Amino acid sequence: MDCFSVSLACSMQKEKIALRKTIFVALMFGFFQGIMPILGWSLGLFFKSFVEEFSGWIAFFILAFLGVKMIIEGLKQEPTENASNIFSSYKILFLMAISTSIDAMASGVVFIPFGRQIWMAAFIIALGSFVFSLLGIFLGKVLKSFLPFRAEILGGVMLILIGLKILFNV
């Protein structure tokens, strides 16, 4: 939802976005969203016994924290400064892709009990992030003319609900 929200918000501020640039942006978000859980999973293996015992709580707190953060950002009145530059500068795009995927690194810890299935999960996360980034860009182009939409709030609520589901199913 982070990459969807960023893609949506930035495309609503930009007049024209070439298809090539759109695909590149989505690939960047997808790549970092997919690779970061593997990094988090790898680091989390060092703390496996602790994580297995408390994985439900860890997942809940990580997702709830990120969800609340997204809601707070969505409720801010002023748009983020330089948001439209994401499509103009490769440096800013790179930094944005990394910053929106740091939470994906933290969520990699959740996959420790599932072993090597992290690779399939990472692929699905990357593919989903790619698709959601494309959708965010295209939807932003359509919505910018008539709808003041803050996707961060919806994304934050969804993260909190997913965290609650994980907590009560463990």
Rosetta constraint file for C-alpha pairs under 8 A:
AtomPair CA 1 CA 5 HARMONIC 5.88 0.50
AtomPair CA 1 CA 129 HARMONIC 7.84 0.50
AtomPair CA 1 CA 132 HARMONIC 7.50 0.50
AtomPair CA 1 CA 152 HARMONIC 7.47 0.50
AtomPair CA 1 CA 155 HARMONIC 5.25 0.50
AtomPair CA 2 CA 6 HARMONIC 6.12 0.50
AtomPair CA 2 CA 100 HARMONIC 5.84 0.50
AtomPair CA 2 CA 101 HARMONIC 7.90 0.50
AtomPair CA 2 CA 152 HARMONIC 7.19 0.50
AtomPair CA 2 CA 155 HARMONIC 7.19 0.50
AtomPair CA 3 CA 7 HARMONIC 5.89 0.50
AtomPair CA 3 CA 29 HARMONIC 6.25 0.50
AtomPair CA 3 CA 97 HARMONIC 7.63 0.50
AtomPair CA 3 CA 100 HARMONIC 6.39 0.50
AtomPair CA 3 CA 129 HARMONIC 6.62 0.50
AtomPair CA 3 CA 132 HARMONIC 7.17 0.50
AtomPair CA 3 CA 133 HARMONIC 5.67 0.50
AtomPair CA 3 CA 136 HARMONIC 7.99 0.50
AtomPair CA 4 CA 8 HARMONIC 5.94 0.50
AtomPair CA 4 CA 129 HARMONIC 7.38 0.50
AtomPair CA 4 CA 132 HARMONIC 5.18 0.50
AtomPair CA 4 CA 133 HARMONIC 4.73 0.50
AtomPair CA 4 CA 134 HARMONIC 7.83 0.50
AtomPair CA 4 CA 135 HARMONIC 7.19 0.50
AtomPair CA 4 CA 136 HARMONIC 4.85 0.50
AtomPair CA 4 CA 137 HARMONIC 7.79 0.50
AtomPair CA 4 CA 151 HARMONIC 7.88 0.50
AtomPair CA 5 CA 9 HARMONIC 5.99 0.50
AtomPair CA 5 CA 136 HARMONIC 6.66 0.50
AtomPair CA 5 CA 150 HARMONIC 7.77 0.50
AtomPair CA 5 CA 151 HARMONIC 5.27 0.50
AtomPair CA 5 CA 152 HARMONIC 5.63 0.50
AtomPair CA 5 CA 155 HARMONIC 7.67 0.50
AtomPair CA 6 CA 10 HARMONIC 5.94 0.50
AtomPair CA 6 CA 136 HARMONIC 7.72 0.50
AtomPair CA 7 CA 11 HARMONIC 5.94 0.50
AtomPair CA 7 CA 133 HARMONIC 5.61 0.50
AtomPair CA 7 CA 134 HARMONIC 7.59 0.50
AtomPair CA 7 CA 136 HARMONIC 4.98 0.50
AtomPair CA 7 CA 137 HARMONIC 5.04 0.50
AtomPair CA 7 CA 140 HARMONIC 7.50 0.50
AtomPair CA 8 CA 12 HARMONIC 6.18 0.50
AtomPair CA 8 CA 133 HARMONIC 7.74 0.50
AtomPair CA 8 CA 135 HARMONIC 7.90 0.50
AtomPair CA 8 CA 136 HARMONIC 4.16 0.50
AtomPair CA 8 CA 137 HARMONIC 5.06 0.50
AtomPair CA 8 CA 138 HARMONIC 7.66 0.50
AtomPair CA 8 CA 139 HARMONIC 6.53 0.50
AtomPair CA 8 CA 140 HARMONIC 4.53 0.50
AtomPair CA 8 CA 141 HARMONIC 7.94 0.50
AtomPair CA 8 CA 151 HARMONIC 7.61 0.50
AtomPair CA 9 CA 13 HARMONIC 6.71 0.50
AtomPair CA 9 CA 83 HARMONIC 7.52 0.50
AtomPair CA 9 CA 136 HARMONIC 7.93 0.50
AtomPair CA 9 CA 140 HARMONIC 6.57 0.50
AtomPair CA 9 CA 150 HARMONIC 7.74 0.50
AtomPair CA 9 CA 151 HARMONIC 7.97 0.50
AtomPair CA 10 CA 14 HARMONIC 6.46 0.50
AtomPair CA 10 CA 83 HARMONIC 5.53 0.50
AtomPair CA 10 CA 84 HARMONIC 4.86 0.50
AtomPair CA 10 CA 85 HARMONIC 7.88 0.50
AtomPair CA 10 CA 86 HARMONIC 6.97 0.50
AtomPair CA 10 CA 87 HARMONIC 7.76 0.50
AtomPair CA 10 CA 137 HARMONIC 7.61 0.50
AtomPair CA 10 CA 140 HARMONIC 7.63 0.50
AtomPair CA 11 CA 15 HARMONIC 7.77 0.50
AtomPair CA 11 CA 17 HARMONIC 7.61 0.50
AtomPair CA 11 CA 84 HARMONIC 7.11 0.50
AtomPair CA 11 CA 136 HARMONIC 7.68 0.50
AtomPair CA 11 CA 137 HARMONIC 5.22 0.50
AtomPair CA 11 CA 138 HARMONIC 7.59 0.50
AtomPair CA 11 CA 140 HARMONIC 5.06 0.50
AtomPair CA 11 CA 141 HARMONIC 5.81 0.50
AtomPair CA 11 CA 144 HARMONIC 7.91 0.50
AtomPair CA 12 CA 137 HARMONIC 7.88 0.50
AtomPair CA 12 CA 140 HARMONIC 4.65 0.50
AtomPair CA 12 CA 141 HARMONIC 5.63 0.50
AtomPair CA 12 CA 143 HARMONIC 7.03 0.50
AtomPair CA 12 CA 144 HARMONIC 4.63 0.50
AtomPair CA 13 CA 83 HARMONIC 7.63 0.50
AtomPair CA 13 CA 84 HARMONIC 5.61 0.50
AtomPair CA 13 CA 144 HARMONIC 7.35 0.50
AtomPair CA 14 CA 84 HARMONIC 5.85 0.50
AtomPair CA 17 CA 21 HARMONIC 6.62 0.50
AtomPair CA 17 CA 22 HARMONIC 6.56 0.50
AtomPair CA 17 CA 87 HARMONIC 7.66 0.50
AtomPair CA 18 CA 22 HARMONIC 6.20 0.50
AtomPair CA 19 CA 23 HARMONIC 6.23 0.50
AtomPair CA 20 CA 24 HARMONIC 6.23 0.50
AtomPair CA 21 CA 25 HARMONIC 6.10 0.50
AtomPair CA 21 CA 87 HARMONIC 7.09 0.50
AtomPair CA 22 CA 26 HARMONIC 6.31 0.50
AtomPair CA 22 CA 134 HARMONIC 6.85 0.50
AtomPair CA 22 CA 137 HARMONIC 7.12 0.50
AtomPair CA 23 CA 27 HARMONIC 6.08 0.50
AtomPair CA 23 CA 134 HARMONIC 7.10 0.50
AtomPair CA 24 CA 28 HARMONIC 6.21 0.50
AtomPair CA 25 CA 29 HARMONIC 6.36 0.50
AtomPair CA 25 CA 87 HARMONIC 7.33 0.50
AtomPair CA 25 CA 93 HARMONIC 7.27 0.50
AtomPair CA 25 CA 133 HARMONIC 7.58 0.50
AtomPair CA 26 CA 30 HARMONIC 5.99 0.50
AtomPair CA 26 CA 129 HARMONIC 7.41 0.50
AtomPair CA 26 CA 130 HARMONIC 4.76 0.50
AtomPair CA 26 CA 131 HARMONIC 7.24 0.50
AtomPair CA 26 CA 133 HARMONIC 5.04 0.50
AtomPair CA 26 CA 134 HARMONIC 5.75 0.50
AtomPair CA 27 CA 31 HARMONIC 5.90 0.50
AtomPair CA 27 CA 130 HARMONIC 5.78 0.50
AtomPair CA 28 CA 32 HARMONIC 6.32 0.50
AtomPair CA 28 CA 93 HARMONIC 7.87 0.50
AtomPair CA 28 CA 94 HARMONIC 7.29 0.50
AtomPair CA 28 CA 97 HARMONIC 6.23 0.50
AtomPair CA 29 CA 33 HARMONIC 5.95 0.50
AtomPair CA 29 CA 97 HARMONIC 5.09 0.50
AtomPair CA 29 CA 100 HARMONIC 8.00 0.50
AtomPair CA 29 CA 101 HARMONIC 7.76 0.50
AtomPair CA 29 CA 126 HARMONIC 7.77 0.50
AtomPair CA 29 CA 129 HARMONIC 6.40 0.50
AtomPair CA 29 CA 130 HARMONIC 6.33 0.50
AtomPair CA 29 CA 133 HARMONIC 7.09 0.50
AtomPair CA 30 CA 34 HARMONIC 6.02 0.50
AtomPair CA 30 CA 125 HARMONIC 7.41 0.50
AtomPair CA 30 CA 126 HARMONIC 4.24 0.50
AtomPair CA 30 CA 127 HARMONIC 6.16 0.50
AtomPair CA 30 CA 128 HARMONIC 7.33 0.50
AtomPair CA 30 CA 129 HARMONIC 4.74 0.50
AtomPair CA 30 CA 130 HARMONIC 4.41 0.50
AtomPair CA 30 CA 133 HARMONIC 7.86 0.50
AtomPair CA 31 CA 35 HARMONIC 6.14 0.50
AtomPair CA 31 CA 126 HARMONIC 5.75 0.50
AtomPair CA 31 CA 130 HARMONIC 7.93 0.50
AtomPair CA 32 CA 36 HARMONIC 5.92 0.50
AtomPair CA 32 CA 97 HARMONIC 6.27 0.50
AtomPair CA 32 CA 98 HARMONIC 6.26 0.50
AtomPair CA 32 CA 101 HARMONIC 5.97 0.50
AtomPair CA 32 CA 126 HARMONIC 7.47 0.50
AtomPair CA 33 CA 37 HARMONIC 7.27 0.50
AtomPair CA 33 CA 97 HARMONIC 7.86 0.50
AtomPair CA 33 CA 100 HARMONIC 7.82 0.50
AtomPair CA 33 CA 101 HARMONIC 5.01 0.50
AtomPair CA 33 CA 104 HARMONIC 6.03 0.50
AtomPair CA 33 CA 122 HARMONIC 7.80 0.50
AtomPair CA 33 CA 125 HARMONIC 6.46 0.50
AtomPair CA 33 CA 126 HARMONIC 5.50 0.50
AtomPair CA 33 CA 129 HARMONIC 6.62 0.50
AtomPair CA 34 CA 38 HARMONIC 7.40 0.50
AtomPair CA 34 CA 104 HARMONIC 7.84 0.50
AtomPair CA 34 CA 122 HARMONIC 4.59 0.50
AtomPair CA 34 CA 123 HARMONIC 5.98 0.50
AtomPair CA 34 CA 124 HARMONIC 7.66 0.50
AtomPair CA 34 CA 125 HARMONIC 5.39 0.50
AtomPair CA 34 CA 126 HARMONIC 4.13 0.50
AtomPair CA 34 CA 127 HARMONIC 7.86 0.50
AtomPair CA 35 CA 39 HARMONIC 6.55 0.50
AtomPair CA 35 CA 105 HARMONIC 7.97 0.50
AtomPair CA 35 CA 122 HARMONIC 6.60 0.50
AtomPair CA 35 CA 126 HARMONIC 7.74 0.50
AtomPair CA 36 CA 40 HARMONIC 6.20 0.50
AtomPair CA 36 CA 101 HARMONIC 6.49 0.50
AtomPair CA 36 CA 102 HARMONIC 6.88 0.50
AtomPair CA 36 CA 104 HARMONIC 5.57 0.50
AtomPair CA 36 CA 105 HARMONIC 4.28 0.50
AtomPair CA 36 CA 108 HARMONIC 7.24 0.50
AtomPair CA 37 CA 41 HARMONIC 5.89 0.50
AtomPair CA 37 CA 104 HARMONIC 5.21 0.50
AtomPair CA 37 CA 105 HARMONIC 4.35 0.50
AtomPair CA 37 CA 106 HARMONIC 6.93 0.50
AtomPair CA 37 CA 107 HARMONIC 6.11 0.50
AtomPair CA 37 CA 108 HARMONIC 3.86 0.50
AtomPair CA 37 CA 109 HARMONIC 7.52 0.50
AtomPair CA 37 CA 118 HARMONIC 7.65 0.50
AtomPair CA 37 CA 122 HARMONIC 6.41 0.50
AtomPair CA 38 CA 42 HARMONIC 6.06 0.50
AtomPair CA 38 CA 105 HARMONIC 7.16 0.50
AtomPair CA 38 CA 108 HARMONIC 6.05 0.50
AtomPair CA 38 CA 118 HARMONIC 6.54 0.50
AtomPair CA 38 CA 119 HARMONIC 7.17 0.50
AtomPair CA 38 CA 122 HARMONIC 6.74 0.50
AtomPair CA 39 CA 43 HARMONIC 6.27 0.50
AtomPair CA 39 CA 105 HARMONIC 6.10 0.50
AtomPair CA 39 CA 108 HARMONIC 7.05 0.50
AtomPair CA 40 CA 44 HARMONIC 5.92 0.50
AtomPair CA 40 CA 104 HARMONIC 7.74 0.50
AtomPair CA 40 CA 105 HARMONIC 4.43 0.50
AtomPair CA 40 CA 106 HARMONIC 5.57 0.50
AtomPair CA 40 CA 107 HARMONIC 6.87 0.50
AtomPair CA 40 CA 108 HARMONIC 4.40 0.50
AtomPair CA 40 CA 109 HARMONIC 5.58 0.50
AtomPair CA 41 CA 45 HARMONIC 6.29 0.50
AtomPair CA 41 CA 105 HARMONIC 7.60 0.50
AtomPair CA 41 CA 108 HARMONIC 4.41 0.50
AtomPair CA 41 CA 109 HARMONIC 4.84 0.50
AtomPair CA 41 CA 110 HARMONIC 7.57 0.50
AtomPair CA 41 CA 111 HARMONIC 6.39 0.50
AtomPair CA 41 CA 112 HARMONIC 6.03 0.50
AtomPair CA 41 CA 118 HARMONIC 7.51 0.50
AtomPair CA 42 CA 46 HARMONIC 7.69 0.50
AtomPair CA 43 CA 47 HARMONIC 7.79 0.50
AtomPair CA 43 CA 109 HARMONIC 7.83 0.50
AtomPair CA 44 CA 48 HARMONIC 6.25 0.50
AtomPair CA 44 CA 51 HARMONIC 7.57 0.50
AtomPair CA 44 CA 108 HARMONIC 7.59 0.50
AtomPair CA 44 CA 109 HARMONIC 5.22 0.50
AtomPair CA 44 CA 112 HARMONIC 6.95 0.50
AtomPair CA 45 CA 109 HARMONIC 7.92 0.50
AtomPair CA 45 CA 112 HARMONIC 6.62 0.50
AtomPair CA 47 CA 51 HARMONIC 6.10 0.50
AtomPair CA 48 CA 52 HARMONIC 5.96 0.50
AtomPair CA 48 CA 112 HARMONIC 6.96 0.50
AtomPair CA 49 CA 53 HARMONIC 6.49 0.50
AtomPair CA 50 CA 54 HARMONIC 6.42 0.50
AtomPair CA 51 CA 55 HARMONIC 5.07 0.50
AtomPair CA 51 CA 58 HARMONIC 7.54 0.50
AtomPair CA 51 CA 109 HARMONIC 7.47 0.50
AtomPair CA 51 CA 110 HARMONIC 8.00 0.50
AtomPair CA 51 CA 112 HARMONIC 7.66 0.50
AtomPair CA 52 CA 112 HARMONIC 7.39 0.50
AtomPair CA 52 CA 113 HARMONIC 6.42 0.50
AtomPair CA 54 CA 58 HARMONIC 6.04 0.50
AtomPair CA 55 CA 59 HARMONIC 5.95 0.50
AtomPair CA 55 CA 109 HARMONIC 7.95 0.50
AtomPair CA 55 CA 110 HARMONIC 6.15 0.50
AtomPair CA 56 CA 60 HARMONIC 6.12 0.50
AtomPair CA 56 CA 110 HARMONIC 7.95 0.50
AtomPair CA 56 CA 166 HARMONIC 5.93 0.50
AtomPair CA 56 CA 167 HARMONIC 4.65 0.50
AtomPair CA 56 CA 168 HARMONIC 7.78 0.50
AtomPair CA 56 CA 170 HARMONIC 5.73 0.50
AtomPair CA 57 CA 61 HARMONIC 6.09 0.50
AtomPair CA 57 CA 167 HARMONIC 5.99 0.50
AtomPair CA 58 CA 62 HARMONIC 6.08 0.50
AtomPair CA 58 CA 110 HARMONIC 7.55 0.50
AtomPair CA 59 CA 63 HARMONIC 6.00 0.50
AtomPair CA 59 CA 107 HARMONIC 6.95 0.50
AtomPair CA 59 CA 110 HARMONIC 5.95 0.50
AtomPair CA 59 CA 163 HARMONIC 6.11 0.50
AtomPair CA 59 CA 166 HARMONIC 7.05 0.50
AtomPair CA 59 CA 167 HARMONIC 7.33 0.50
AtomPair CA 60 CA 64 HARMONIC 5.78 0.50
AtomPair CA 60 CA 160 HARMONIC 7.50 0.50
AtomPair CA 60 CA 162 HARMONIC 7.90 0.50
AtomPair CA 60 CA 163 HARMONIC 4.11 0.50
AtomPair CA 60 CA 164 HARMONIC 6.05 0.50
AtomPair CA 60 CA 166 HARMONIC 6.72 0.50
AtomPair CA 60 CA 167 HARMONIC 5.83 0.50
AtomPair CA 61 CA 65 HARMONIC 5.83 0.50
AtomPair CA 61 CA 163 HARMONIC 7.30 0.50
AtomPair CA 62 CA 66 HARMONIC 6.23 0.50
AtomPair CA 62 CA 103 HARMONIC 7.96 0.50
AtomPair CA 62 CA 106 HARMONIC 7.25 0.50
AtomPair CA 62 CA 107 HARMONIC 7.18 0.50
AtomPair CA 62 CA 163 HARMONIC 7.86 0.50
AtomPair CA 63 CA 67 HARMONIC 5.87 0.50
AtomPair CA 63 CA 107 HARMONIC 7.91 0.50
AtomPair CA 63 CA 159 HARMONIC 5.42 0.50
AtomPair CA 63 CA 160 HARMONIC 5.78 0.50
AtomPair CA 63 CA 162 HARMONIC 7.41 0.50
AtomPair CA 63 CA 163 HARMONIC 5.33 0.50
AtomPair CA 64 CA 68 HARMONIC 6.03 0.50
AtomPair CA 64 CA 159 HARMONIC 6.44 0.50
AtomPair CA 64 CA 160 HARMONIC 4.61 0.50
AtomPair CA 64 CA 163 HARMONIC 6.22 0.50
AtomPair CA 65 CA 69 HARMONIC 6.13 0.50
AtomPair CA 66 CA 70 HARMONIC 6.13 0.50
AtomPair CA 66 CA 103 HARMONIC 7.22 0.50
AtomPair CA 66 CA 156 HARMONIC 6.92 0.50
AtomPair CA 66 CA 159 HARMONIC 7.19 0.50
AtomPair CA 67 CA 71 HARMONIC 6.22 0.50
AtomPair CA 67 CA 155 HARMONIC 6.98 0.50
AtomPair CA 67 CA 156 HARMONIC 3.62 0.50
AtomPair CA 67 CA 157 HARMONIC 6.00 0.50
AtomPair CA 67 CA 158 HARMONIC 7.32 0.50
AtomPair CA 67 CA 159 HARMONIC 5.05 0.50
AtomPair CA 67 CA 160 HARMONIC 5.38 0.50
AtomPair CA 68 CA 72 HARMONIC 6.13 0.50
AtomPair CA 68 CA 156 HARMONIC 5.94 0.50
AtomPair CA 68 CA 157 HARMONIC 7.71 0.50
AtomPair CA 68 CA 160 HARMONIC 7.59 0.50
AtomPair CA 69 CA 73 HARMONIC 6.22 0.50
AtomPair CA 69 CA 156 HARMONIC 7.22 0.50
AtomPair CA 70 CA 74 HARMONIC 6.05 0.50
AtomPair CA 70 CA 152 HARMONIC 5.27 0.50
AtomPair CA 70 CA 153 HARMONIC 6.16 0.50
AtomPair CA 70 CA 155 HARMONIC 6.93 0.50
AtomPair CA 70 CA 156 HARMONIC 4.89 0.50
AtomPair CA 71 CA 75 HARMONIC 6.19 0.50
AtomPair CA 71 CA 152 HARMONIC 5.93 0.50
AtomPair CA 71 CA 153 HARMONIC 4.37 0.50
AtomPair CA 71 CA 154 HARMONIC 7.60 0.50
AtomPair CA 71 CA 155 HARMONIC 7.69 0.50
AtomPair CA 71 CA 156 HARMONIC 5.13 0.50
AtomPair CA 71 CA 157 HARMONIC 7.21 0.50
AtomPair CA 72 CA 76 HARMONIC 6.54 0.50
AtomPair CA 72 CA 153 HARMONIC 7.67 0.50
AtomPair CA 73 CA 152 HARMONIC 6.91 0.50
AtomPair CA 73 CA 153 HARMONIC 7.83 0.50
AtomPair CA 74 CA 150 HARMONIC 5.73 0.50
AtomPair CA 74 CA 151 HARMONIC 7.15 0.50
AtomPair CA 74 CA 152 HARMONIC 4.87 0.50
AtomPair CA 74 CA 153 HARMONIC 5.13 0.50
AtomPair CA 75 CA 150 HARMONIC 7.92 0.50
AtomPair CA 75 CA 153 HARMONIC 7.24 0.50
AtomPair CA 79 CA 83 HARMONIC 7.71 0.50
AtomPair CA 82 CA 86 HARMONIC 7.70 0.50
AtomPair CA 84 CA 88 HARMONIC 7.50 0.50
AtomPair CA 85 CA 89 HARMONIC 6.06 0.50
AtomPair CA 85 CA 92 HARMONIC 7.03 0.50
AtomPair CA 86 CA 90 HARMONIC 7.45 0.50
AtomPair CA 86 CA 92 HARMONIC 5.51 0.50
AtomPair CA 86 CA 93 HARMONIC 4.84 0.50
AtomPair CA 86 CA 96 HARMONIC 7.33 0.50
AtomPair CA 87 CA 93 HARMONIC 6.73 0.50
AtomPair CA 89 CA 93 HARMONIC 6.17 0.50
AtomPair CA 90 CA 94 HARMONIC 6.00 0.50
AtomPair CA 91 CA 95 HARMONIC 6.28 0.50
AtomPair CA 92 CA 96 HARMONIC 5.96 0.50
AtomPair CA 93 CA 97 HARMONIC 6.04 0.50
AtomPair CA 94 CA 98 HARMONIC 6.29 0.50
AtomPair CA 95 CA 99 HARMONIC 6.02 0.50
AtomPair CA 96 CA 100 HARMONIC 6.03 0.50
AtomPair CA 97 CA 101 HARMONIC 6.28 0.50
AtomPair CA 98 CA 102 HARMONIC 6.31 0.50
AtomPair CA 101 CA 105 HARMONIC 6.64 0.50
AtomPair CA 102 CA 106 HARMONIC 6.64 0.50
AtomPair CA 103 CA 107 HARMONIC 6.18 0.50
AtomPair CA 104 CA 108 HARMONIC 6.35 0.50
AtomPair CA 105 CA 109 HARMONIC 7.68 0.50
AtomPair CA 107 CA 111 HARMONIC 7.54 0.50
AtomPair CA 108 CA 112 HARMONIC 7.38 0.50
AtomPair CA 108 CA 118 HARMONIC 7.84 0.50
AtomPair CA 111 CA 115 HARMONIC 6.95 0.50
AtomPair CA 111 CA 117 HARMONIC 7.80 0.50
AtomPair CA 111 CA 118 HARMONIC 6.15 0.50
AtomPair CA 112 CA 118 HARMONIC 7.96 0.50
AtomPair CA 114 CA 118 HARMONIC 7.01 0.50
AtomPair CA 117 CA 121 HARMONIC 6.29 0.50
AtomPair CA 118 CA 122 HARMONIC 5.82 0.50
AtomPair CA 119 CA 123 HARMONIC 6.22 0.50
AtomPair CA 120 CA 124 HARMONIC 6.21 0.50
AtomPair CA 121 CA 125 HARMONIC 6.05 0.50
AtomPair CA 122 CA 126 HARMONIC 6.01 0.50
AtomPair CA 123 CA 127 HARMONIC 6.07 0.50
AtomPair CA 124 CA 128 HARMONIC 5.89 0.50
AtomPair CA 125 CA 129 HARMONIC 5.92 0.50
AtomPair CA 126 CA 130 HARMONIC 6.08 0.50
AtomPair CA 127 CA 131 HARMONIC 6.21 0.50
AtomPair CA 128 CA 132 HARMONIC 5.96 0.50
AtomPair CA 129 CA 133 HARMONIC 5.87 0.50
AtomPair CA 130 CA 134 HARMONIC 6.31 0.50
AtomPair CA 131 CA 135 HARMONIC 6.15 0.50
AtomPair CA 132 CA 136 HARMONIC 5.90 0.50
AtomPair CA 133 CA 137 HARMONIC 6.20 0.50
AtomPair CA 134 CA 138 HARMONIC 6.20 0.50
AtomPair CA 135 CA 139 HARMONIC 5.73 0.50
AtomPair CA 136 CA 140 HARMONIC 5.80 0.50
AtomPair CA 137 CA 141 HARMONIC 6.34 0.50
AtomPair CA 138 CA 142 HARMONIC 6.58 0.50
AtomPair CA 139 CA 143 HARMONIC 5.98 0.50
AtomPair CA 140 CA 144 HARMONIC 5.65 0.50
AtomPair CA 141 CA 145 HARMONIC 7.88 0.50
AtomPair CA 143 CA 147 HARMONIC 5.28 0.50
AtomPair CA 143 CA 148 HARMONIC 7.67 0.50
AtomPair CA 143 CA 149 HARMONIC 7.80 0.50
AtomPair CA 144 CA 148 HARMONIC 7.19 0.50
AtomPair CA 150 CA 154 HARMONIC 7.67 0.50
AtomPair CA 151 CA 155 HARMONIC 6.21 0.50
AtomPair CA 152 CA 156 HARMONIC 6.00 0.50
AtomPair CA 153 CA 157 HARMONIC 6.29 0.50
AtomPair CA 154 CA 158 HARMONIC 6.22 0.50
AtomPair CA 155 CA 159 HARMONIC 6.25 0.50
AtomPair CA 156 CA 160 HARMONIC 6.37 0.50
AtomPair CA 157 CA 161 HARMONIC 6.25 0.50
AtomPair CA 158 CA 162 HARMONIC 6.13 0.50
AtomPair CA 159 CA 163 HARMONIC 6.17 0.50
AtomPair CA 160 CA 164 HARMONIC 6.26 0.50
AtomPair CA 161 CA 165 HARMONIC 6.22 0.50
AtomPair CA 162 CA 166 HARMONIC 6.24 0.50
AtomPair CA 163 CA 167 HARMONIC 6.12 0.50
AtomPair CA 164 CA 168 HARMONIC 6.23 0.50
AtomPair CA 165 CA 169 HARMONIC 6.10 0.50
AtomPair CA 166 CA 170 HARMONIC 6.21 0.50
